Amino acid sequence: MRTTKASTLSLKFRLAAGAALLSAGTILTALTLYLGLNEVAQRLDAAVASETRVARYASLSTQAATFLVVASEAVQTGLTPEIRRDRIAPVADQLRRTFTQLHRDVEQAVFAARALGIDAQSRYGTQSLGLARMEALLGSTLNGLEDDTNDTNRLRTHIDTFASGLDPLLSQAVNTELLFRNNIMSGIGDLRLQLTRIALAIVAGTVLAVAAFYFGLIRPQFNRLDRLRRAATQIGQGKFDVALPVSRLDEIGQLSAETNRMAAALITRRDDVQAQWDRLNDTIAERTEALRSANDALEEIDDKRRRFFADISHELRTPLTVILMEAQIGKTGSPDPAAAFATIEARAARLNRRIDDLLRLARSDTGQLALDPDRVTLGELTEDVAAEVQAEVDNAGMTLTIDAMPDVAVYCDRNWIRQVLVSLMRNSIRHARAGRMLHVSSVLEKTCAGVSVTDNGGGIPAQDQAHVFDRFSQGSSATANEGFGVGLALAHWVITEQNGSITLTSPVPVDQALGDAPGTKIAVCLPRANT
């Protein structure tokens, strides 16, 4: 037991002695470096300050040249004393500010040189005399230029006096600063040589101390430390079944015992962490699924908003087109102005309803189009459509026939469905005008009813029919580029939003065709209203 205790104390003592020796060397090195670097820093600060003053003198030289140019121009152009003073004032103010900065820099240099003795402070102080002379020269020149006289020779004399007097003073100041800087840099070189010699001596002493510390104490403990390292590597790999031998109760022996206890604790902790990790994965999966669902909902809302703003432009354009057409007819002399104004009033009212829909959409959070469904008969719908498009049909030289509608009511937004049917008929007028015929008939099914619009046009190519209800779809026909391609997309949206359906057939079956052309038939079917 005594041997173990002696060994323990011996290891501590030697470690402490070695650490103290290395610490002393480190402190000595740090102190030397601190003092040396502090001295170097002071000299570098002085050199940088000198460079700054040289730069300010260079700036002063540039400003003085500018002053001479401005003053000469003011004198040569014969400006009045008031204008001359205003012209020179900004440059003079800039020179005064530069003089103020240089005075402040010289004062700082004198203060920083207090550790170098009175001689160094005096050398820096002489710079203030030169600055005072240059300022006095500037003041004298400004006083002369501010005289209420236009005597060019007299004013020119003041400018020449300033130019000839400033140049030697400025050159002397710059040369003095350069001399200060060169002396400072020379001193830094000498100080570097001294610091190098001291550093080499400290390095030699440190190497000897480290060698004694290593071979006398550290190396004998390497075998025990290697076992600890292998145990730590094993623990780092997740293998916690570690059992280090504890033969001595010194510091390394105590560390081995603590490592054994740590490995046992890690085994317990690993099991707890694994259980928590499993619970965390389950939570992450739940949160990820919730976030994905929220993102899908946001994308759907954003898509609805974009779709509405794309389609509503077509819906607002159509009433405006009719209003403009009726206004032009009335302007050229309509035989029935009351009817024209009635049409304009009706279209303006419908346009106002559409704008109200747009405002409601802007205030909503879902991007849904506002609908107002109610009970309406097929006859009422076809009468509204016929009254709205008859003039356009006649102007196009076409014939519109409408079958007698059965007494069947559907549940829908009357305004929107009327607009859908009008849009379908206008598409036929625009694309199938050469066929000269339009036909509207009823569509009756078990749970829904509606109307169909058939034309005698060239039909829709098979490759375009799959995309005809897409927004901005133009197709490949000769008239495909007429219009914006949103009418059928809007119609499809409005119909499906009301649980209805819209179908396209082209070419039209022979028994339903209006002529020899392929033709197109579009059928709209809406839910029947409960009686």
Legacy VTK file of the C-alpha trace (Angstrom):
# vtk DataFile Version 3.0
C-alpha trace
ASCII
DATASET POLYDATA
POINTS 531 float
0.000 0.000 0.000
2.879 2.347 0.777
4.532 1.556 -2.528
1.283 2.310 -4.333
0.906 5.602 -2.464
4.559 6.528 -3.085
4.165 5.723 -6.754
1.028 7.832 -6.877
2.717 10.789 -5.249
5.825 10.387 -7.388
3.791 10.481 -10.584
1.907 13.570 -9.452
5.089 15.282 -8.318
6.933 14.618 -11.538
3.993 15.672 -13.629
3.669 18.849 -11.580
7.402 19.574 -11.802
7.455 19.013 -15.536
4.349 21.130 -16.003
5.889 23.893 -13.842
9.061 23.845 -15.903
7.172 23.998 -19.162
4.895 26.664 -17.744
7.863 28.783 -16.741
9.278 28.487 -20.236
5.899 29.312 -21.711
5.463 32.332 -19.449
8.949 33.554 -20.309
8.261 33.121 -24.005
4.890 34.800 -23.760
6.326 37.712 -21.751
9.138 38.177 -24.252
6.763 38.002 -27.170
4.367 40.387 -25.458
7.005 42.999 -24.746
8.558 42.636 -28.180
5.254 42.677 -30.036
4.049 45.603 -27.943
7.153 47.553 -28.931
6.744 46.539 -32.559
3.059 47.486 -32.434
3.898 50.918 -31.061
6.473 51.489 -33.771
4.120 50.199 -36.456
1.367 52.469 -35.152
3.775 55.380 -35.381
4.734 54.346 -38.939
1.089 54.002 -39.950
0.322 57.387 -38.388
3.223 58.875 -40.343
1.910 57.303 -43.565
-1.524 58.735 -42.765
-0.059 62.189 -42.330
1.845 61.841 -45.615
-1.427 60.892 -47.291
-3.116 63.904 -45.732
-0.311 66.148 -46.978
-0.821 64.642 -50.438
-4.544 65.347 -50.142
-3.682 68.886 -48.988
-1.485 69.316 -52.054
-4.326 68.176 -54.333
-6.796 70.463 -52.596
-4.362 73.386 -52.834
-3.995 72.742 -56.568
-7.768 72.700 -56.882
-7.931 75.937 -54.906
-5.418 77.555 -57.243
-7.372 76.421 -60.311
-10.707 77.621 -58.942
-9.292 80.922 -57.710
-7.460 81.564 -61.009
-10.602 80.819 -62.981
-12.666 83.137 -60.770
-10.136 85.939 -61.238
-9.624 85.426 -64.971
-13.349 85.331 -65.732
-13.866 88.665 -63.921
-16.486 87.420 -61.478
-17.910 89.884 -58.964
-16.438 89.751 -55.439
-19.584 88.066 -54.063
-19.641 85.328 -56.720
-15.860 84.928 -56.418
-16.141 84.367 -52.653
-18.959 81.823 -53.180
-16.932 80.000 -55.815
-13.823 79.759 -53.654
-15.576 79.062 -50.309
-16.148 75.254 -50.725
-12.501 74.596 -51.657
-11.267 76.854 -48.840
-13.478 75.034 -46.336
-12.074 71.715 -47.476
-8.513 73.024 -46.993
-9.391 74.230 -43.489
-10.805 70.796 -42.595
-7.622 69.143 -43.834
-5.504 71.531 -41.751
-7.635 70.690 -38.715
-7.126 66.946 -39.299
-3.351 67.435 -39.697
-3.172 69.437 -36.457
-5.030 66.644 -34.690
-2.694 64.025 -36.213
0.409 65.977 -35.095
-0.999 66.347 -31.574
-1.568 62.580 -31.441
1.979 61.969 -32.703
3.415 64.259 -30.006
1.396 62.430 -27.358
2.466 58.997 -28.666
6.156 60.063 -28.651
6.180 60.970 -24.938
7.867 57.631 -24.157
10.709 58.474 -26.580
11.715 61.634 -24.769
11.442 65.367 -25.195
13.610 65.402 -28.324
11.240 63.150 -30.247
8.268 65.207 -29.097
10.024 68.388 -30.219
10.688 66.945 -33.671
7.023 66.119 -34.092
6.046 69.478 -32.638
7.953 71.368 -35.326
5.382 70.063 -37.820
2.766 72.251 -36.139
4.808 75.341 -37.004
4.811 74.440 -40.683
1.073 73.820 -40.605
0.503 77.164 -38.878
2.504 78.928 -41.575
0.537 77.222 -44.340
-2.741 78.135 -42.627
-1.603 81.743 -42.246
-0.674 81.805 -45.915
-4.122 80.471 -46.845
-5.831 83.019 -44.614
-3.838 85.871 -46.127
-4.670 84.718 -49.648
-8.390 84.378 -48.852
-8.449 87.866 -47.331
-6.863 89.270 -50.454
-9.281 87.440 -52.760
-12.267 88.647 -50.725
-11.424 92.331 -51.326
-14.134 94.240 -53.161
-12.002 94.733 -56.246
-11.819 93.348 -59.762
-8.161 94.248 -60.255
-6.938 91.063 -61.945
-3.229 91.760 -61.395
-3.708 92.436 -57.714
-5.784 89.307 -57.217
-3.363 87.270 -59.288
-0.533 88.430 -57.014
-2.316 86.925 -53.983
-2.723 83.615 -55.828
0.939 83.528 -56.923
2.077 84.344 -53.390
0.037 81.385 -52.064
1.399 79.016 -54.708
5.033 80.010 -54.215
4.801 80.003 -50.408
2.879 76.760 -49.928
5.042 74.503 -52.077
8.293 74.675 -49.983
6.360 74.411 -46.702
4.460 71.381 -47.933
7.610 69.737 -49.315
9.422 70.293 -46.008
6.531 68.748 -44.054
6.373 65.682 -46.326
10.144 65.161 -46.221
10.107 65.425 -42.434
7.356 62.802 -42.198
9.246 60.483 -44.549
12.360 60.867 -42.368
10.300 60.011 -39.264
8.901 56.935 -40.993
12.317 55.694 -42.172
13.747 56.051 -38.645
10.803 54.082 -37.246
11.186 51.255 -39.782
14.934 51.070 -39.064
14.196 50.703 -35.362
11.728 47.892 -36.108
14.472 45.989 -37.952
16.859 46.224 -34.989
14.133 45.109 -32.622
13.331 42.112 -34.819
16.974 40.970 -34.667
16.935 41.153 -30.855
13.674 39.233 -30.632
15.053 36.542 -32.948
18.071 35.924 -30.711
15.916 35.728 -27.595
13.499 33.335 -29.322
16.320 30.990 -30.352
17.579 30.857 -26.777
14.091 30.096 -25.460
13.617 27.374 -28.079
16.872 25.663 -27.082
15.916 25.672 -23.414
12.420 24.445 -24.140
13.717 21.540 -26.261
15.985 20.371 -23.428
13.154 20.609 -20.878
10.704 18.723 -23.092
13.242 15.978 -23.793
13.882 15.461 -20.077
10.164 15.470 -19.330
9.436 12.953 -22.097
12.173 10.418 -21.478
12.000 10.690 -17.708
8.209 10.506 -17.194
5.960 10.262 -20.207
7.460 7.354 -22.101
7.141 4.788 -19.233
3.400 5.474 -19.100
2.855 4.875 -22.819
1.990 1.199 -22.453
-0.780 1.957 -19.999
-2.009 4.849 -22.124
-2.034 2.612 -25.208
-4.452 0.307 -23.449
-6.628 3.290 -22.614
-6.470 4.438 -26.247
-7.533 1.038 -27.556
-10.393 1.012 -25.059
-11.461 4.523 -26.152
-11.356 3.448 -29.824
-13.500 0.455 -28.998
-16.003 2.683 -27.180
-15.969 5.130 -30.101
-16.958 2.257 -32.410
-19.965 1.538 -30.231
-18.473 -1.519 -28.548
-18.981 -0.833 -24.861
-17.944 -4.252 -23.430
-14.630 -2.844 -22.096
-12.743 -4.276 -19.076
-9.416 -2.532 -18.405
-7.066 -3.980 -15.736
-6.645 -1.756 -12.671
-3.311 -2.827 -11.207
-2.249 0.540 -9.672
-4.295 3.271 -8.062
-2.406 6.186 -9.540
-4.016 8.661 -11.886
-3.913 6.326 -14.891
-5.267 3.477 -12.815
-8.121 5.676 -11.614
-8.788 6.677 -15.220
-8.967 3.008 -16.203
-11.483 2.339 -13.454
-13.583 5.318 -14.532
-13.429 4.109 -18.137
-14.834 0.739 -17.066
-17.689 2.490 -15.246
-18.283 4.790 -18.221
-18.558 1.820 -20.578
-21.164 0.230 -18.335
-23.111 3.503 -18.172
-22.928 3.877 -21.957
-24.464 0.472 -22.452
-27.451 1.588 -20.377
-27.589 4.960 -22.091
-27.396 3.373 -25.562
-30.486 1.351 -24.873
-32.333 4.480 -23.671
-31.205 6.532 -26.691
-32.296 3.829 -29.102
-35.755 3.820 -27.578
-35.957 7.624 -27.758
-34.674 7.547 -31.359
-37.418 5.195 -32.372
-40.010 7.498 -30.832
-38.389 10.524 -32.560
-38.518 8.815 -35.964
-42.187 8.114 -35.483
-42.797 11.775 -34.570
-40.777 13.011 -37.570
-42.744 10.770 -39.889
-46.017 12.123 -38.517
-44.873 15.760 -38.790
-43.504 15.189 -42.311
-46.784 13.769 -43.474
-48.676 16.680 -41.912
-46.320 19.181 -43.596
-46.706 17.416 -46.945
-50.478 17.584 -46.631
-50.291 21.307 -45.754
-48.014 21.980 -48.744
-50.392 20.124 -51.062
-53.284 22.218 -49.746
-51.333 25.436 -50.283
-50.367 24.415 -53.821
-53.998 23.651 -54.601
-55.116 27.056 -53.282
-52.386 28.831 -55.257
-53.310 26.946 -58.426
-56.952 27.954 -58.007
-55.982 31.583 -57.617
-53.786 31.571 -60.727
-56.478 29.774 -62.712
-59.102 32.304 -61.692
-57.027 35.346 -62.629
-56.191 33.775 -65.993
-59.832 32.960 -66.781
-61.522 36.029 -65.350
-59.756 38.293 -67.886
-61.684 36.531 -70.673
-64.951 36.751 -68.707
-64.531 40.508 -68.134
-63.458 41.173 -71.736
-66.640 39.719 -73.288
-69.200 42.149 -71.736
-66.886 45.054 -72.518
-66.702 43.962 -76.169
-70.511 43.923 -76.439
-70.788 47.316 -74.720
-68.276 48.799 -77.157
-70.075 47.239 -80.146
-73.473 48.564 -79.040
-71.959 51.981 -78.391
-70.450 52.019 -81.888
-73.809 51.001 -83.403
-75.554 53.768 -81.459
-72.869 56.243 -82.530
-73.477 55.485 -86.220
-77.260 55.850 -85.805
-79.045 52.839 -84.345
-82.668 52.328 -85.506
-83.548 51.268 -81.943
-81.385 53.278 -79.499
-83.473 52.169 -76.519
-82.605 48.542 -77.209
-78.918 49.421 -77.613
-78.877 51.247 -74.295
-80.739 48.383 -72.668
-78.080 45.974 -73.924
-75.316 48.241 -72.639
-77.053 48.485 -69.266
-77.479 44.718 -69.041
-73.842 44.071 -69.986
-72.610 46.697 -67.541
-74.682 45.096 -64.782
-73.238 41.676 -65.630
-69.728 43.129 -65.698
-70.366 44.620 -62.258
-71.401 41.174 -60.990
-68.181 39.684 -62.317
-66.126 42.415 -60.624
-67.961 41.642 -57.375
-66.887 38.001 -57.819
-63.309 39.163 -58.257
-63.432 41.260 -55.068
-64.928 38.350 -53.114
-62.143 36.122 -54.382
-59.501 38.656 -53.324
-60.895 38.528 -49.780
-61.145 34.736 -49.650
-58.504 32.295 -48.491
-59.488 29.380 -50.745
-59.286 30.742 -54.298
-62.811 29.495 -55.068
-65.006 31.215 -57.667
-68.154 32.704 -56.072
-71.329 30.983 -57.340
-75.020 31.667 -56.536
-76.971 28.552 -57.591
-80.772 28.603 -57.849
-83.610 26.855 -59.694
-83.870 27.823 -63.392
-85.647 26.172 -66.358
-83.990 25.221 -69.639
-86.406 27.504 -71.468
-85.352 30.512 -69.396
-81.706 29.769 -70.072
-82.122 29.422 -73.842
-84.263 32.579 -74.022
-81.532 34.568 -72.225
-78.846 33.137 -74.529
-80.831 33.794 -77.702
-81.516 37.391 -76.702
-77.832 37.950 -76.020
-76.278 36.448 -79.162
-78.969 36.931 -81.812
-77.470 40.209 -83.017
-74.027 38.640 -83.337
-75.468 35.660 -85.222
-77.244 37.988 -87.656
-74.128 40.092 -88.174
-72.174 36.947 -88.967
-74.760 35.923 -91.619
-75.638 32.742 -89.732
-78.927 31.050 -88.824
-79.728 30.112 -85.225
-82.340 27.433 -84.536
-83.465 26.480 -81.043
-85.549 23.401 -80.281
-88.541 23.713 -77.982
-87.243 23.159 -74.484
-88.996 20.708 -72.131
-90.352 21.986 -68.849
-87.285 20.855 -66.905
-85.456 22.883 -64.242
-81.815 22.613 -63.219
-79.998 23.858 -60.116
-77.188 26.238 -61.096
-75.894 29.818 -61.092
-78.105 31.339 -63.821
-75.699 34.162 -64.685
-72.646 31.950 -65.004
-74.437 29.226 -67.026
-75.886 31.839 -69.369
-72.378 33.205 -69.860
-71.000 29.720 -70.507
-73.624 29.028 -73.186
-73.060 32.464 -74.757
-69.325 31.779 -74.793
-69.880 28.434 -76.529
-72.060 30.059 -79.204
-69.547 32.847 -79.735
-66.829 30.251 -80.237
-69.024 28.704 -82.960
-69.631 32.128 -84.540
-65.918 32.804 -84.579
-64.683 29.395 -85.753
-67.619 27.971 -87.739
-68.985 31.045 -89.505
-68.513 29.415 -92.914
-71.034 26.689 -91.957
-73.747 29.381 -91.518
-75.816 27.308 -89.071
-76.099 27.000 -85.284
-78.451 24.684 -83.473
-79.403 24.554 -79.768
-81.165 21.496 -78.416
-81.967 19.993 -75.024
-80.006 17.302 -73.199
-82.038 15.049 -70.912
-80.582 12.380 -68.659
-81.777 10.646 -65.515
-80.086 12.905 -62.943
-79.150 15.916 -65.037
-80.375 18.068 -67.875
-78.986 20.820 -70.061
-78.477 22.098 -73.572
-76.125 21.415 -76.473
-74.691 23.771 -79.089
-73.989 22.316 -82.548
-72.283 24.109 -85.456
-71.527 23.214 -89.080
-67.855 24.222 -88.972
-64.662 22.405 -89.809
-64.595 20.562 -86.484
-61.750 20.145 -84.002
-58.763 17.905 -84.891
-58.515 14.747 -82.851
-55.067 15.677 -81.489
-56.491 18.919 -80.030
-59.611 17.509 -78.401
-57.740 16.164 -75.351
-56.487 19.699 -74.505
-59.426 21.828 -75.623
-60.498 22.476 -72.025
-56.981 23.408 -70.883
-56.248 27.053 -70.063
-54.598 28.955 -72.911
-54.954 26.007 -75.261
-55.051 27.296 -78.878
-55.226 24.163 -80.961
-53.844 23.780 -84.489
-56.742 24.863 -86.727
-56.610 27.834 -89.051
-58.520 29.998 -86.566
-56.760 28.718 -83.508
-54.974 31.975 -82.816
-58.228 33.931 -82.600
-59.115 34.525 -78.957
-57.257 33.741 -75.779
-58.045 30.021 -75.370
-59.623 30.452 -71.917
-63.344 30.363 -72.800
-63.722 26.581 -72.791
-61.388 26.285 -69.797
-63.572 28.703 -67.843
-66.729 26.927 -69.024
-65.339 23.567 -67.881
-64.433 25.007 -64.478
-67.819 26.658 -63.900
-69.732 23.529 -64.945
-67.688 21.095 -62.860
-67.838 23.409 -59.824
-71.646 22.987 -59.964
-71.422 19.166 -60.181
-72.203 19.229 -63.896
-70.427 17.982 -66.989
-69.389 19.386 -70.355
-68.593 17.112 -73.321
-67.308 17.711 -76.836
-68.107 15.674 -79.944
-66.310 16.300 -83.263
-67.123 15.344 -85.945
-70.865 15.376 -85.213
-72.705 12.075 -85.939
-74.429 12.047 -89.322
-77.944 11.923 -87.855
-77.227 15.073 -85.797
-75.097 16.990 -88.324
-76.326 20.311 -89.719
-74.618 19.888 -93.087
-71.750 18.262 -94.929
-69.028 19.779 -92.703
-67.665 17.747 -89.754
-69.094 20.203 -87.202
-68.688 20.365 -83.434
-71.189 19.639 -80.677
-70.682 20.715 -77.084
-73.196 19.513 -74.490
-73.648 20.978 -71.008
-75.454 18.910 -68.398
-76.388 20.205 -64.925
-78.008 18.619 -61.863
-81.812 18.621 -61.992
-83.568 20.838 -59.491
-85.714 19.099 -56.892
-89.422 19.680 -57.612
LINES 1 532
531 0 1 2 3 4 5 6 7 8 9 10 11 12 13 14 15 16 17 18 19 20 21 22 23 24 25 26 27 28 29 30 31 32 33 34 35 36 37 38 39 40 41 42 43 44 45 46 47 48 49 50 51 52 53 54 55 56 57 58 59 60 61 62 63 64 65 66 67 68 69 70 71 72 73 74 75 76 77 78 79 80 81 82 83 84 85 86 87 88 89 90 91 92 93 94 95 96 97 98 99 100 101 102 103 104 105 106 107 108 109 110 111 112 113 114 115 116 117 118 119 120 121 122 123 124 125 126 127 128 129 130 131 132 133 134 135 136 137 138 139 140 141 142 143 144 145 146 147 148 149 150 151 152 153 154 155 156 157 158 159 160 161 162 163 164 165 166 167 168 169 170 171 172 173 174 175 176 177 178 179 180 181 182 183 184 185 186 187 188 189 190 191 192 193 194 195 196 197 198 199 200 201 202 203 204 205 206 207 208 209 210 211 212 213 214 215 216 217 218 219 220 221 222 223 224 225 226 227 228 229 230 231 232 233 234 235 236 237 238 239 240 241 242 243 244 245 246 247 248 249 250 251 252 253 254 255 256 257 258 259 260 261 262 263 264 265 266 267 268 269 270 271 272 273 274 275 276 277 278 279 280 281 282 283 284 285 286 287 288 289 290 291 292 293 294 295 296 297 298 299 300 301 302 303 304 305 306 307 308 309 310 311 312 313 314 315 316 317 318 319 320 321 322 323 324 325 326 327 328 329 330 331 332 333 334 335 336 337 338 339 340 341 342 343 344 345 346 347 348 349 350 351 352 353 354 355 356 357 358 359 360 361 362 363 364 365 366 367 368 369 370 371 372 373 374 375 376 377 378 379 380 381 382 383 384 385 386 387 388 389 390 391 392 393 394 395 396 397 398 399 400 401 402 403 404 405 406 407 408 409 410 411 412 413 414 415 416 417 418 419 420 421 422 423 424 425 426 427 428 429 430 431 432 433 434 435 436 437 438 439 440 441 442 443 444 445 446 447 448 449 450 451 452 453 454 455 456 457 458 459 460 461 462 463 464 465 466 467 468 469 470 471 472 473 474 475 476 477 478 479 480 481 482 483 484 485 486 487 488 489 490 491 492 493 494 495 496 497 498 499 500 501 502 503 504 505 506 507 508 509 510 511 512 513 514 515 516 517 518 519 520 521 522 523 524 525 526 527 528 529 530
